[in-house]
Amino acid sequence: VQLQASGGGLVQAGDSLRLTCAASGYIFRSMPVAWYRQAPGKEREWVTEIFIGGITEYADSVKGRFTISRDNAKNTVYLQMNSLKPEDTAVYYCAAAKKARAGMDYWGKGTQVTVSS
């Protein structure tokens, strides 16, 4: 499985962005997919995840502002980010797992999101 994240950019606080994670491989649709982010000088952190059946989970820092969704027909997962804050600035990565809650097995290259105040 190969993953490619896109959609990052430079926006102002309060703006929205939608990130896309495009995947190759039929089995992608049977995998949990997550978004992580890493800000300069900080450790990578988990942001959100979508499981088989559409169950979603979010970090408290993004709950109510970010929405993860997937389109299995397109082998794509989206991250809609609203009400962006400067502290959301980071490189965002999508990742997929062979098994839920057992760690991520596949990682894509990140996409930079920069939120100015």
Secondary structure as UniProt FT lines:
FT   STRAND          2..6
FT   STRAND          9..12
FT   TURN            13..14
FT   STRAND          17..24
FT   HELIX           26..30
FT   STRAND          33..38
FT   TURN            40..41
FT   STRAND          45..50
FT   TURN            52..53
FT   STRAND          56..58
FT   TURN            60..65
FT   STRAND          66..71
FT   HELIX           72..74
FT   STRAND          76..81
FT   HELIX           86..88
FT   STRAND          90..96
FT   TURN            100..101
FT   STRAND          106..107
FT   STRAND          111..116
//
